Amino acid sequence: MLNIMPRAERAMIATPHYLASSVGSAILQQGGNAFDAAIAISATLGVVYPHMTGLGGDAFFLMHEAATGAYTGFNGSGKSAAKATPDFYKEQGMNQIPQRGILSAITVPGMVDAWWQVWEKHGKLPWANLLNAAIGYAEKGFPISRNLLFWMRKDEPFIRASVQLSALYMRDGELLKEGDRLIQPDMARTLRFIQQEGRDVFYSGSLMQTIVDNVKLDGGLLTEEDFRSFAGEWVEPLSTTYRGYDIYQMPPNSQGFTALMMMNMLEHVDMSAVPRASANFYHLMSEVIKKAFKDRDRYLTDPHFREIPLERLLSKSYAQELWSEIQANPLKVSEHLSPAIGQDTAYAAVVDEEGNSVSFIQSLYFDFGAAYVPGDTGIIMQNRGSFFSLNPACANVLEPHKRSFHTLMPAMVSKGGKPYMLFGTQGGEGQPQTQLSILTGVLDYGLSIQEAISLPRWVYGRTWGEDGDALKLEHRLEPEVYTKLKQWGHRVEPVKSWDGIMGQAQGIVIDEQGFMSGAADPRGDGLAIGW
């Protein structure tokens, strides 16, 4: 299950769709830098991967600027509407926020603002150049990929229920097929507005007005003021050390700190002595994950609204406490039930010839987001706000102008201050778990980035409609692995590599000679390009 892994010295790109990778390559060869390429890739993914990402969603950028050596982050996640309160939903007779539809589209999309602010600070090429390719694919179309078709079939009821979505994805009453041309004229027009007028047309101009007028007409909560008052946030990444490396993650409201907690715990065991294909490995991973998720579920939300004790959670002494609890009962399956979380995302990475590095991720939350399009904008609105709780005792309770607990978590690893690895994945609560697989694969088992991404994966947790948690394992393992884990008390579910549960990861590794290796997940439609 391996793709060809390109190695190169000048530049490297890895994205979940081959067309987006080619766009990033073209931007770099036009004289753009990694920041320009990341924005162009992000915009293109919103067109060619519309089930996972788009203008109606959020984005997080984790960056290294070669000239200064600085590691910075940009949080492009949207805030909830001023009218969005628990009382509003309870007055509608609801005990939770709907997962789809207009009342799930209650957070301002943050991605366009993230593009603009990253470009203003770091970009080289003219703004208009960065959106040309995305507009072209929206206007002229592109062939529907295997992955897009998979999710179209899965979400056919939502597509049929939407006038706008059914007009795009159906012909003569049937879904389009793999290889059919998908043309998005409304999206092309919207992108041209942003190309010509910049971010303000989306947050305070005519495009914003069209969005909110239709949202109001359809009974939604987002208003002009919600858009006008929105801005993303420059943040300082979190980090921890692991066996001579520094690992960087985005701070809350991202769940990135959970991966740092997990690595702090694993520092207490010689991972290379635990066979990667063994039941012991998967048991150990699940127990470490549960420890981190227990604190994540207790604390994670918008840090402007609730204090999150990150200093304690990320301390080596706390990791020792958690590890001691695991070791006290080394083969005991602990109990922990996480909330069900959406899993649909697009991750990509770019390193340019100057050494600038961008690790970035974007999402609509669920596949096709809220399955709601305001008017003729072509924008699928995200349903990220549906993850807010209506319980006032929960840290992630819905409050006006608040960012939700967010699954998005692009990552980087450095060695001696210089970027060593950029990586991330699709997959909701699977994101920190797949990152754990990649980190241990490269740093502990000595695998290439492509080998690490291609390893059999797992996801511990709960999917929508399930009463309990489960350890979902790819079906490529030896039968004795599943048998042992069940004997130890795990609820094991073998799953297929292609069914979307395991997500899609991408990554880039830079070795001591300066050669870059790029990897795209064989589970998806991605491609790594280097030269």
KENU-586139 format. One record per residue: residue in one letter; x, y negated, z negated of N, C-alpha, C, O in turn. Coordinates in steps of 0.02 Angstrom, whole numbers, plus 50000, padded with zeros to 5 digits. Layout:
BEGIN
AXYZXYZXYZXYZ/...
END
This chain:
BEGIN
M500425006050000500005000050000500444993850000500354989349958/L500914993450046501384987850048501314984050113501244986950167/N501334977450108501394973150167502134972150181502554973550138/I502294969650240502984967650254503134961550210502744956850207/M503714961650177503904956150133504434951850167505004954050172/P504254945850191504754941650223505244938850173505064937350116/R505874938150194506384934750155506644928950197506744929650257/A506764923350165506994917450202507354912750155507334913650094/E507684907750183508084903150142507804896050142507924892350095/R507444894050195507244887150201506564885650169506484880650134/A506074889950181505404888650155505014895150151505174900050186/M504494895250109504064901150103503364898950084503254894350044/I502884902550113502174901250101501824907950091501974912750127/A501374908350042500974914350032500264912250015500154908749965/T499774914350056499084912550044498634918650055498874923650082/P497994918350033497554924050042497224924550111496824929050123/H497394920050157497134920450225497674918450275497994913250267/Y497764922550325498314921450373498264914750408498784911750424/L497664912250421497604905750454497844900150408498164895350431/A497684900550344497924895550297498674895650291498994890450285/S498974901650294499704902150292500014898750352500524895250346/S499714899850411499994896750472499924889150469500354885650495/V499394886650439499304879350432499844876450386500134871250402/G499974879750331500504877450286501174877350321501574872650312/S501314882550359501944882850397502004876950445502524873850450/A501454875550480501464870050529501594863350495501954859150522/I501294862250437501394855950401502124855050381502404849650388/L502434860350356503144859950338503574858450399504044854650395/Q503414861550455503814860550515503694853850548504074851650591/Q503154850450528503034843550551503414838450508503384832450522/G503764840750457504124836250413503794835150346504034831250306/G503234838450335502914837950270503284841850217503714846050232/N503114840550154503424844250099502924849250070502374850150097/A503114852550016502694857749987502034855049962501524858549964/F502024848749940501404845749916500924844449974500324845849968/D501184841850029500774841050089500484847850111499894848450125/A500924852850115500724859350138500184862350093499714865450117/A500264861450027499774864249981499074861149992498574864649991/I499054854650004498404851350016498094853850082497504855250084/A498504854350134498244856850198498004864050193497494865850221/I498374868150156498164875150144497514875250105497054878950122/S497474871150053496874870950011496264869050053495734872250046/A496324864050095495764861950137495574867350186494984868650198/T496074870650215495934876050264495594881950230495134884950259/L495814883750170495494889250134494754887650122494334892250124/G494584881350110493894879450100493464880650162492854881050157/V493784881350220493434882650283493434890050300492914892850316/V494024893150296494084900150319493954905250263493874911150276/Y493934902850201493764907150143493184904050105493234902950045/P492634902550140492094898550109491714902050054491354898850016/H491794908650049491474912449996491834911649930491544912949877/M492464909449931492884908949872493024901749850493134900449791/T493024897149898493254890449882492964885449931492704887349984/G493014879049914492764873949959492714867249925492904866449867/L492464862349962492424855449938491994854749875492074849949838/G491544859449864491114859149806491404862249744491044863249694/G492054863949746492364867449690492934863649656493024857649667/D493304867249615493854864549575494524867149600494554871849639/A495064863949576495744866149593496224864249537496144859149505/F496734868549526497284867149479497934867749518498044872449556/F498374862849508499034862849539499574862949486499584858649442/L500034867849490500624868149447501224867049492501324870749540/M501634862049476502134859649524502824858749493502894857249434/H503334859749535504014858049516504294853349569504304854949628/E504514847449546504804842549591505564843249590505884842249538/A505854844949647506564846549650507004840549631507514841449598/A506804834549651507224828649640507314827049566507844824649546/T506804828349526506834826749454506904832849410507104832249352/G506754838749437506764844849397506154845649352506134850249312/A505664841149360505084841149315504574846349336504464847649395/Y504264849449286503684853849295503064850049273503014847849215/T502584849249318501984845449302501374849449325501424854149364/G500794847249300500174850549320499634845349334499644839849307/F499174847249378498594843049389497964847249379497874852449411/N497534844849334496914848149318496354844949359496114839549343/G496154848349412495614845949454494974849649442494644851849489/S494784850349379494154853649362493634848449343493784843549310/G493014849749366492494844749359492164844649291492164849549254/K491874838749275491524837849212490774838649223490514837649278/S490424840349170489704841449174489334834849181489584829549163/A488734835349206488304829449215488114826449148488074829949098/A487994819949147487784816549086487124819249060486994819249000/K486704821549105486044824049086486054831449066485544834149045/A486634834649073486684841849060486764843048985487304841948958/T486244845248952486264846548880485894853148866485484855248906/P486054856348810485674862348792484924861048787484514865348805/D484734855148761484024853648754483664853648821483094855848826/F483994851248874483684851148940483484858248960482914859348981/Y483934862948953483794869848974483274873148929482854876948952/K483324871748865482844874748818482134872048831481644875648823/E482094865748852481434862948869481144866148932480534866048942/Q481584869048973481354872749033481204880049016481034883949060/G481254881848952481124888648930481704893348944481604899448948/M482304890748951482894894748966483334895548905483434890848867/N483594901648895484074902748840484794903148865485254904048825/Q484884902448930485544901848959485494898049025484964897449054/I486064895449048486074891649110486024896649169486374901749168/P485604895349218485554899849275486234900749309486644896149312/Q486354906749336486984908149369487004905449441487544904349468/R486434904449471486404902049540485884896449544485474895449499/G485904892849600485404887849612485594880949587486134880049558/I485154876149597485294869149583485474867849510485874863449495/L485174871549464485304870349393485944873749368486114873149309/S486294877249413486964879749396487504875049424488084875449406/A487294870649470487764865949502487774859449462487514854349485/I488064859649403488014854049356488684850849340488724846549296/T489224852949374489874849749363490104846449428490004849149482/V490414840649421490664837049479491234841049511491684843249475/P491234842049576491794845549607492444841549600492454835549614/G492974844849579493604841349566494134841949618494654838649614/M494034846249669494574847949715494804842049758495404841149767/V494334838249786494524832649830494944827549792495434824949819/D494754826049732495144821449690495844824249678496334820449679/A495904830749667496564833849656496994833049719497584831249713/W496714834249778497094833249840497384826149842497974825149854/W496934821349830497124814249839497664812249789498154808949808/Q497574814149727498064811949676498744815349686499254812149676/V498744821749704499384825149718499714821949779500324820949779/W499324820449831499604817349891499874810349876500414808549898/E499494806349838499724799549823500384799549785500804795249796/K500484804349742501084804549701501664807949736502244805949727/H501534813049777502084817149803502094818049879502594820449906/G501564816049914501524817649985501994813550028502204808050009/K502164816250087502594812850136502214811050200502294805650227/L501814815650224501454814550287500834810150275500594809550219/P500584806950329499954803150323499394807650300499364813550318/W498944804850260498374808650234497984812150289497814818050282/A497844808650343497434811450396497724817850425497354822350444/N498394818350428498714824350457498534830650418498514836050447/L498414829950354498334835750311497664839350321497594845150302/L497184835950351496524838850359496364840950431495834843750444/N496824839550477496694840950547496534848350560496044849850594/A496934852850533496834859950546496164862350517495804866050550/A496004860350456495374862450425494784860050467494304863750478/I494814853850491494274851250533494224855250597493674856850620/G494794856950627494784860850688494464867650680494074869750722/Y494624871150625494314877650613493574877150597493184881650613/A493364871550565492654870650552492274869150616491724871650627/E492574864950660492234862950723492224868550775491704869950804/K492794871650785492854876550839492734883750816492614888150857/G492784884750751492654891350724493264895650718493814893850741/F493174901350686493704906250675493374913050667492774913350652/P493734918550676493424925150670493294927050597493734926250554/I492704929650584492534931850516492984937750497493044942550535/S493294937250439493764942350416493394947950380492804947450364/R493764953350367493494958950329493264956750260492724958750238/N493664952650227493494950550159492874946150157492444947050115/L492844941350203492254937050206491624941250219491104940150188/L491664945950265491084950150280490874954250219490274955050206/F491354956750181491194960550120490754956450074490244958950049/W490924950150063490554945950017489904943350049489414942250013/M489894942450114489264940750147488744946250136488164944850122/R488964952450143488504958050132488274958350059487684959550045/K488754957350014488594957649943488074952249924487634953349884/D488144946349955487734940649937487194939049989486944933449992/E487014944050028486514942950080485864939950053485574935550086/P485604942149995484984938949970485054931449960484584927749974/F485624929149935485714921949924485784918349990485544912749998/I486124921550037486204918450104485524917750137485374912450166/R485114922950135484454922650166484004917450133483574914450166/A484094916350068483664911750031483834904450043483444900050026/S484414903050073484644896250086484574894550160484834898150202/V484224889150175484154887050245484834885750276484974887850332/Q485264882250239485924880450266486374886550274486694887250326/L486394890850224486834896650227486604901750279487014904650315/S485964902750284485714907550333485834905050404485954909050449/A485814898450414485954895750481486684896850501486834897650560/L487124897150451487834898150466488004905550474488354907350522/Y487764909650429488014916550424487564921750456487714927750453/M487004919550485486544924350515486394922450588486414916550607/R486244927550627486034926450696485494931650713485584937650704/D484934929050738484364933450754484154937750695483984943650702/G484174934750636483944938150576484434943050545484264946350496/E485044943550572485544948150546486184944350530486344939250560/L486554947050481487204944050465487674944550523487664949450561/L488104939450531488644939950579489094945850561489074948250504/K489484948050608489924953950598490654951750594490824946150611/E491074956350570491784955150570492024953550641491854957150688/G492404948250649492644946250714492194941250750492414938150798/D491574940350726491144935150755491414928250737491744927450686/R491274923450780491504916550768491044913050719490444912750728/L491344910250666490964906250617491124898950629491694896750623/I490614895050646490684887850658490294884150604489734885950588/Q490614878950575490314875150521490294867750538490714863950513/P489834865550580489824858550603489714853450547490024848150548/D489284855050499489184850350443489814849550402489984844050382/M490164855050390490794854750353491304850550392491664846550362/A491344851450457491814847550498491664840050491492134836050483/R491034838150494490854831050487491044828350418491304822850412/T490914832350367491084830250299491844829350291492074824450262/L492224834050317492954833550313493204827350351493684824250330/R492884825650407493084819650444492974813350403493374808750404/F492424813150366492304807450321492884806750271493144801350260/I493074812450241493614812350192494284810650225494694807050196/Q494384813050285494994811550322495054804050337495594801150331/Q494494800950355494494793950375494474789050316494764783650319/E494134791050261494014786350207494334788350140494304784550092/G494644794350137494974796350076494504798850022493914800050035/R494754799649962494364802649908493764798449888493274801249863/D493784791849898493244787649875492574789049909492054788049880/V492604791349972491974792850006491604798649972490994799149976/F491984802849938491704808649903491454806849834490974809949809/Y491764801949802491594800449732491234793849721490954792649668/S491244789549771490884783149763490584780549828490254775349827/G490684783949884490464781449948489854785049976489454787949939/S489794784950042489194787450075489114794950066488544797350060/L489654798650065489604805950056489344807649986488914811949978/M489604804049937489354804949868488604803549866488224807249834/Q488384798249900487684796449898487244801849929486704803349904/T487474804649984487104810050016487044816049969486514819149964/I487594817749936487574823449889487074822249834486644826449822/V487134816649799486704815649740485974814449759485524816249722/D485854811349818485154810549840484824817249849484244818149830/N485184821949880484894828549890484844832549826484364836149815/V485344831849782485314835149716484704832749678484344836749648/K484574826149678483994823349644483354825949674482884827749638/L483314826149741482724828549776482574835749759481994837849755/D483104839749749483024846849735482984848449661482964854349642/G482964843349618482854844449547483484845449506483454848349452/G484054843149531484684843949496484854838249449484454833649442/L485444838649417485624834049363486184829249381486244824049348/L486594830749431487154826349446486924819749475486464819449516/T487244814249453487044807549474487634803749503488204806049502/E487484797849530488014793549557488544792049504489144792349518/E488334790549443488804788849391489244794749372489834793749355/D488984800749374489404806649361489984807049409490544808549390/F489854805649473490384805749523490844799749516491454800549518/R490574793849507490994787749504491464787949444492024785449449/S491254790849389491664790849328492174796549327492584796949281/F492144801049377492584806949374493284805449399493384801849448/A493774808349365494464808549389494794814649358494684816249300/G495214818049398495604823549371496154820949325496194814949312/E496564825449300497034823649247497724826749258497784832749270/W498244822549255498934825049255499074827749186498934824549135/V499364833749183499474837149119500174840049116500504841049167/E500394841349055501034844649045500924852149038500534854248995/P501254856249078501154863549073501364866249005501784863348971/L501054871848987501264875648928501814880448950501864882149009/S502214882748903502734887648921502924891848861502814890048803/T503214897548877503534901848827504144905148858504224904948919/T504564907948816505154911548842505024919048841504654921548798/Y505334922548889505264929848892505894932648923505994932048984/R506304935848883506904939348906507344934948952507584937149004/G507454928748931507894924248968507544920149021507874916249055/Y506894920949029506504917049078506034912249041505864913448983/D505834906949075505304902549050504684903549093504724903349155/I504124904649061503494905749097503044899749086502934897649029/Y502784896849140502374890749137501654892349156501514896249202/Q501194889249119500474889849132500144883049122500424878649089/M499554882249151499164876149140498864876249070498684881649044/P498804870449038498504870148971497744870548976497464870049031/P497394871448919496664871448919496404864848949496694859548941/N495854865448984495334870448983495484876849023495044881049029/S496094877649050496294883849083496414889349031496624887948975/Q496294895649051496434901249008497174903449012497344908748987/G497594899349044498294901249055498674903248992499124907448995/F498504900148935498884901648874498824908948854499254911548818/T498294912448877498224919548858498794923748886499024928448854/A499024922148947499574925948976500214924848936500614929448929/L500314918848911500904917448869500864921248804501364923848780/M500274921648774500184925548713500354932948726500684936148685/M500124935548782500244942648798500984944048806501234949048781/M501334939548841502054940648851502434940048786502924943548775/N502214935548741502534935048676502474941648637502934943648602/M501894944848643501814951348609502244956748641502554960648606/L502264956848707502644962048742503404961448733503774966148745/E503614955548711504334954648698504584959348643505184960348636/H504114962148604504304966548549504384973848569504504978048526/V504304975348633504374982248656504804982348718504774977748759/D505194987648726505594988548787505124991348840505004997348844/M504854986848882504364988848931504654993748982504304998149007/S505284992948997505584997349047505595004649025505685009249065/A505495005848959505475012648932504775015548932504675021348916/V504285011448951503585013748955503435014949029503375010049066/P503365021149051503245022349122502645018449149502105018749120/R502755014849204502235010449231501605014249252501055011449249/A501665020449272501095024349296500785028549240500375032949255/S500965027449177500745031749123500115029049088499965023149093/A499765033449054499205031349013499435026648957499065022148938/N500035027848931500305023448878500335016248901500185011648863/F500545015248963500595008448990499915005048990499844999448964/Y499405008249017498755005049023498425004148955498074999248944/H498545008748909498295007848840498615001748808498274997648777/L499265001248814499624995648783499384989048812499264984248775/M499304988748879499064982648910498374980648884498264974748869/S497924985448879497244983848858497234981148787496834976748771/E497664983848743497664981548674497964974548667497724970548627/V498484973148705498774966448705498274961448732498204955948704/I497924963248785497424958848815496874957248765496664951448759/K496624962248730496084961048682496284956048628495884951848607/K496904956648605497144951948553497114944748579496884940248544/A497364943748640497374936948669496664934548684496504928748673/F496244939048711495564937048729495144935248668494694931048672/K495284938448612494904936748551494994929448533494514926048515/D495614926948538495744919948523495494915448580495234910048568/R495574917748642495324913848699494574912648691494334906948698/D494204917948677493474917348673493254913148613492714910248613/R493674912948562493504908948503493624901548514493234897348490/Y494164899848550494384892848552494314889248620494234883148620/L494334892748675494444889348739493844885248763493284887748768/T493984879048776493504874348805493894868148825494504868348829/D493544862648837493864856248851494204853748788493864852448738/P494874852848788495224850748727495054843648705495224841748649/H494734839748748494514833148727493894833448681493704828448650/F493584839348677492984840148636493104844448574492754843648524/R493574849148578493704853648522494464854648515494824855148565/E494684855048454495404856248442495554863648455495194868048433/I496094864848491496324871648506497014872348475497474868748494/P497114877048428497754877448391498304880848433498534886248416/L498504877548486498984880548533499664881848501499984886848516/E499884877348457500544878348426500564884948389501064888648393/R500034886548353500014892948317499924898748366500274903848360/L499464898048414499314903548460499924905548501500004911448519/L500344900748518500914902048561501564903148522502104903948552/S501524903148456502134904048416502364911348418501954915948423/K503014912248413503294919048412503084922748348503024928848348/S502994919048293502804922248230502094925048235501944930348207/Y501644921448269500964923948276500954930048322500584934848310/A501364929948373501424935748417501664941948378501434947448390/Q502114940748331502354946248288501784949148246501734955248238/E501364944648219500784947048181500324951348223500124956848202/L500164949048282499724952748326500034959348347499694964548349/W500674959248362501014965448382501024970448324500954976448335/S501114968048264501124972448205500434975848197500404981648178/E499904972148211499234975048206499144980648257498834985848243/I499414979748317499374984948368499774991048347499544996748354/Q500374989848322500824995348303500584999148243500765004948233/A500164995948202499894999448143499465005448163499415010348127/N499145004848221498735010348248498885010948323498475008848364/P499455013748341499705013248410499265016448463499285014348521/L498855021548444498425024648494497685023448480497255026848508/K497545018648437496845017048421496585011948471496925007048486/V495985013048496495655008448542495275003248501494785005048467/S495484997148504495144991848465494514989648501494424990748561/E494074986448463493434984148490493474976648505493704972648464/H493264974848565493194967748581492744967148642492854970548692/L492244962948638491784961948693491824954748718491584950148685/S492134953848776492184947248806491544945648844491184950148864/P491414939248855490844937448898490994939348970491574939248991/A490484940949009490574942149080490764935649114490474930449100/I491264935949159491544929949190491574930949266491734936449289/G491424925749304491494925949377492204927249398492674925849360/Q492294929949459492964932349477493194930049546493644933149574/D492924924749572493024923249643493414916849653493184911349635/T494014917549682494524912349679494994913149739494984918349772/A495394908049753495914908549804496554905549777496564899649757/Y497104909449776497744907149750498254906949808498244911149852/A498694901849806499224901349857499834898049827499804894949774/A500404898749861501044895949837501454893549896501434896349951/V501844888149884502274885249936502924883149904502934880149850/V503484884549938504144881849920504434878849984504444882150036/D504664872549981504924869350042505694869250042506014871749995/E505974866350094506694866450104507064862250052507654863550038/E506724857350022507034853249970507024856649902507354854449856/G506644862049897506584865549833505964863749793505874866249738/N505534859349822504894857949788504464864249789504464867949839/S504104865449735503704871549728503004869849704502924865949657/V502504872749735501804871649715501454878349709501424882249757/S501194879549650500804885549634500094883049620499994879349572/F499614884949662498954881749655498384886649667498464891849700/I497804885049638497234889549639496594885549640496564880049612/Q496084888249672495454884549680494874889449683494964895349697/S494264886849670493704891549662493034888049664492984882049651/L492514891949682491814889949674491504893349613490904892649601/Y491894897149576491714901349519491424907949544491814912749550/F490784908649559490524914749590490654914549665490784909249693/D490604920349697490614920549770490034916349797489454917249778/F490194911749842489724906849869489434902349815488894899449823/G489794901749758489624896949706488904897249684488644902649668/A488584891449682487884890949662487414893349717486814893749706/A487684894849776487284896549835486804890849851486244891849875/Y487034884749837486644878649849487064873749889487634872349871/V486764871049943487094866149986486664859849987486084860150007/P486934854049965486534847849966486454845150037486934842550067/G485854845650064485704842750129486134845450185486244851450191/D486374840750227486774842650286487524841550275487894840450323/T487744841850212488454840650196488894846550213489484845650225/G488604852550216489014858550226489384860750164489774865550167/I489294857350108489664858750046489284863750003488714862449983/I489594869449990489314874249942489524871949872490124871649858/M489054870249830489214867849763489404873549717489124879049721/Q489894872349674490104877449626489584878449572489174874049559/N489614884249541489174885649483489584886349419489374889949373/R490154883049417490594883549359490224881749294490364884649242/G489764877049298489404874949238488974880249208488764879649150/S488834885549246488414890949219488764894749163488444898449126/F489424893849157489784897349105489754893849037489934896748986/F489524887649036489414884348971488914888448930488464891648957/S489004888248865488524891248819488004886048797488144880048798/L487424888348779486914883948749486904884548673486494881448640/N487364888648646487414889748574487864884348543488454884148559/P487594880148499488004874748471488594877248429489064873448417/A488584883548407489144886248368489724888448412490264889848386/C489624888648477490144890848524490574884948544490314879548558/A491234885948546491684880448566491524878048636491594872048651/N491304882548680491164880748749490434878848760490164879848814/V490114876048708489424873848714489374868148765489824864048770/L488834868048801488714862748850488644856048817488254855248770/E489024851048841488974844148819489094839648879489444841748925/P488814833648881488894829248938489634827448951490014826548904/H489814826949014490484824849035491044829349006491574826948988/K490904835749003491374840548974491604845549027491214847549071/R492234847549024492494852849067492374859549032492484860248972/S492164864349071492034871049043492684875049033493184873549065/F492664879948989493144885448988493264887449060492784888849097/H493894887449082494044888449153494514894449162495004895149126/T494344898649211494744904549224495374903049264495854906949261/L495394897649302495944896349349496604895249312496644891449264/M497144898749336497784898449300498364900049347498624905649347/P498574895149388499184896149428499784896649382499784893649328/A500304900249402500874901449357501534900549393501574900949454/M502054899349353502744899149377503194902149324503034902249265/V503764904749347504304907049303504934903449325505064902849385/S505324901149277505964898049294506534901849258506434905249208/K507124901049287507724903849256508274898449261508424896049316/G508554896649204509054891349204508774884649228509134880549255/G508124883549217507804877349236507534877149307507164872549324/K507724881949349507524881849418506964886949430506964892249399/P506504885349476505954890149489506234896949511506674897349553/Y505964902149482506144909049500505554912649533505644916449580/M504954911449507504374914949535503754910449531503634907149480/L503374910249585502714907149587502224912749599502334917049642/F501674912949561501204918449568500534916749538500474912249496/G500034920349560499354919449535498894924149572499104927749617/T498264924049553497804928949581497084926549575496924922249533/Q496664929249616495954928949610495744933449552496134937849533/G495144932449524494914937649479494634935849411494634940149368/G494404929649398494084928249334494514930249275495084928149269/E494234934449230494624936649173495154941649194495584943349153/G495134943949256495674948149282496304944249296496834947149305/Q496254937549298496854933549315497434934549266497984936149288/P497334933649201497894934749155498134942049155498714943349142/Q497674946649170497854953749170498284955549231498784959149224/T498094953049289498504954149348499164950549343499674953149366/Q499164944549313499804941149301500254945449256500854945649265/L499954948649207500334953149163500654958749203501224960549192/S500274961549250500524966849292501104964449336501614967849343/I501034958449364501554955749407502184953949367502744955549387/L502084950749310502654948749268503054954749245503664954849251/T502714959749218503084965649195503394969349255503934972149249/G503034969449311503304972849370503964969949393504424973649409/V503994963349395504604960049419505134959549364505714961349376/L504944957149305505424955649252505654961749213506214961949189/D505214966749206505384972649165505554978749207505994982649189/Y505194979649262505294985749302505734984649363505864989249401/G505954978449373506424977049427506144977749497506524979149544/L505494976849505505184977549571505214971049610505304965649582/S505154971549675505084965649717504384962649704503954965949676/I504294956449725503634953249715503094956949754502534957549731/Q503264959549813502764963249851502594969849818502014971849815/E503094973349792502974979549756502544978349694502094982249679/A502694973049658502324971549597501594970049612501144972249576/I501464966149665500774964549684500394970749708499794971249697/S500754975349739500434981249767500324986849716499984991749732/L500604986249656500514991349605499774992649590499364988149597/P499604998749569498924999949545498764995249487499174994449441/R498164992349489497994987349438497414989649396497104994749408/W497274985649346496714986849300496384980249285496684974949294/V495774980549262495434974749233495044977149173494594981349180/Y495204974649114494814976049054494294970549046494444964649054/G493674972449031493164967449018492474969949034492334975949035/R492034965149048491334966649059491094962949120491224956949127/T490744966249164490454962949222489724961549208489424964249162/W489434957149250488744955049239488274961049240488324965349284/G487814961249191487324966649188487544972449145487144976949132/E488184972549123488424978049081488354976349007488454970548988/D488194981248967488114980148895488784980248859488874976748809/G489254984348884489894985048849490484983648895490414982648955/D491074983748864491674982648904491914989248934491674994648915/A492384988848980492664994749011493364993249035493534987449049/L493774998449040494434997949069494385000449141494375006449154/K494344995649188494264997449258494964998449288495384994049285/L495065004349317495715006149345495645007949418495165011149438/E496135005649458496125007649528496175015249534496485018549492/H495875017849586495795025149595496445028549616496435034549629/R497005025049621497625027849648498065031249596498625033149611/L497835031949535498235034849482498155042449477497675045149504/E498625045649444498565052849433497975054349387497835050549341/P497615059949399497015061549358497155061749283496715059949244/E497745063849264497895064449192497895057649157497775057249097/V498025052249194498015045549164497305043949140497205041749084/Y496815044949184496125043549165495905048149108495565045949061/T496105054549111495915059349059496175057348991495805057248942/K496825055648987497125053648923496785047448894496615047248835/L496675042448937496375036248913495675037548886495475034548836/K495305041848918494635043548893494685047248826494285046048781/Q495175051748820495265055348757495435050648700495235051848643/W495795045348715495985040448664495415035648646495475031748599/G494865035948683494285031848666494135026248714493665022348702/H494505025648768494355020448817493755022348860493665028148878/R493345017448876492825018448926493135016748994493205010949012/V493305021949032493695021149093493235021349154492785025649159/E493345016649200492965016449263493455016049321493745010749333/P493555021549359493965020949419493605016849472492995017649482/V493965012349505493665008049556494095008149618494695009849615/K493815006449674494175006149737494584999749740494384994649712/S495145000049775495574994149781495244988549819495424982649811/W494754990149862494484985149908493824982149885493534978149922/D493574983949825492894981849808492854975049775492314972949753/G493404971449772493394964649746493534963949672493714958549649/I493464969349634493564969049561494284967049544494404963149498/M494774969749582495474968549566495744962049595496324960249580/G495354958549634495584952149660496154952749710496324958149733/Q496434946949726496994946549773497514941849744497364936249725/A498134944149742498684940249715499174938349770499224941849820/Q499524932949761500064930749805500654928749762500574927149703/G501254928749791501834926749751502444925349793502504927549850/I502914921649764503554920149794504084920849739503994918449683/V504634924149755505214924749710505824921649744505934922749804/I506204917849706506814914549732507414917649695507464916849634/D507854920949731508404924449698509004919849686508984913949703/E509544922549656510124918549637510484915549697510844910649691/Q510404918649756510724916049816510294910649850510514907549898/G509704909649825509254904849855508794907749908508404904149939/F508824914349918508374917649965507684918449932507634920249873/M507164917249971506484917849947506144923949976506204925350036/S505784927549934505374933249955504644931349944504464929049890/G504234932349996503534930649990503094936749996503264941450031/A502534936649961502094942449960501364940249961501164935649925/A500974943750002500244943050003499924949649984500204954949999/D499354949349953499034955449928498754959649984498364957150025/P498944966049988498654970350040497914971650030497594974450075/R497634969749974496924970549962496504965249999495894965750002/G496834960250028496474954750059496704953250130496974957550164/D496604947050151496754944850219497364940250221497454936450269/G497784940550169498324935750162498944937150204499004942350237/L499404932350201500024932750239500544928350206500404922850184/A501154930950203501724926950181502144925250242502274929550284/I502344918950248502744916550304503354912950277503294908550234/G503944914650303504554911250283505024910550341504974914250391/W505494905950335506004905150387506634901850358507114900750394/
END
